């Protein structure tokens, strides 16, 4: 895991109007340190290594993080919701999910023209986010 200042985590939670608890701090640190999206069970397992936290607390915290736009969530091909920290200034990017191992990988950011194209497809609506997931077999499972 990336060494992250606990004060930074506390400040980020405070700025989003989220009460800081040990479990929320560890969960946010885990999400920020992750190299890609994670499902709730993987997040719970990681948090359990640092503190005693139950699965319900992880679910509730993730819901709160999502409502306050700290994380994005998307449904994987396997029907499992994946969570990913929204880095400040980050752009929308597609994901790739392996059909064999179910691992999810982040792909490169969408360019402005790409995002504009998808937004224009729904111009009569208010687009808040774009989620694109490509499915196939990862290089490790080939």
N, C-alpha and C positions, 0 to 999 in steps of 0.2 A: 504494500500500500504506500501511496505517496504520503510523505510527512506533511501534515497539514496543521496549521496553528489552530488550536481549539478556540481561540478568541475570534478567528475568522468565521468559524462555523457558528458560534454564538451570535455574532453580528449579523450574519446572513439570515439566520432564523428570526432574529429581532426585526430586521428590516422587512421581512415578509409577514410580520405579525404572528409568528408562531412561537409558542412557549417553548423555551429550551429545556429539554430533559436529557438525561444521559443516553437513553435509547434513541431519541430523535437525532442527537448530535452524532452518534455512532452510525446511524443509518445514513444520514446526509454525507458523512465522511466516506462511507463505503460507496455510495453512489458517485460521488465526485472522483473517487480513486479508481473506479471501474474502467476497464478498457472498452466496455460495450454495454448494451442493455442487459439487465438481469431480471429474472422472475422473482416472485415474492419468496419462494422457498430458498433460493440461493441467497437472497438478501438476509433472510432470517438466520440461515446457517452462519453467514459471515458475522452478523451482529452477535450471535450467541457466543462467538469466540471471545468477545470483549466484555459482554455483560449478560445478565439474565434478562431476556426479553421474550414475551410470548408472541405468537403468530398474529393474534388479533391486534396487538399494539403496532406491529409492522404494517398490517393492512391499513389501520386507521391513520398512521403517520404518512403512508404513501398517498392516501386519499387527500389528506391535508396538503401535502407537498404539491400534488397535482392541481388542486384548487388554487393554490397560491403561485402556480407556474414555476415551481422549482424543478419539477420533473415532467417529462412527457411519458405517456403510456401508449402502447399499441398492442393489438392482438396478434400474436404469432400464428403461423399456419397450424400449429398443434393446439390452438385454442387457449394457450397460456398467455396471460398479459405480461408484457415486458416493460420495465421501467428504466428510464435513462435521465440522468441529470442534464438540465438545460444550461450549458455554459453561457455566460454573459457574452452577447455579441455573436453567438453561434447561429448558423444558418440551417435551414432544413436540409436533411440528408436522408437518402434511402438506406435500407437495411437489407441484408441477405440472410436467409434462414436455411440451414441445412436440413433436408428432409430425413437424413439418417440419424444424425446426432442431436438435432434440434438447436444447435448453437446458433446464436445470432451475431452477425458482424455488422459494424458500421461501414458504410461506403462513403465515398467522397461527397462533399457538400454540393447541393444543387446550385447552379449559377442563377443569377438574377433572371435571365431569359427563361430558364427552366421553370422557376417558381412562378413567373408571370404567366407563362403558358398554362400551368395548372390552375392558377387563380382565375384566369380569364374563362376557363371552362365552367366556372361557377360564379360568373360575375353578378348574377341576380341574388347571390347569397353573400354572407359575411364570412370569409375564410379566416379561421384562426390558426390552423396548422395544416401541414401536408404530411401524410404518412404513406410511404411507399415501401413495400417489402417484396424483394425478389426471392423466389424459392428455387432450390435445386440441391446439388450435392457439393459440399465444401471440398477443398483440395485435400484435407486430411482424410476424408472418407472415400475419395475416388479410388 
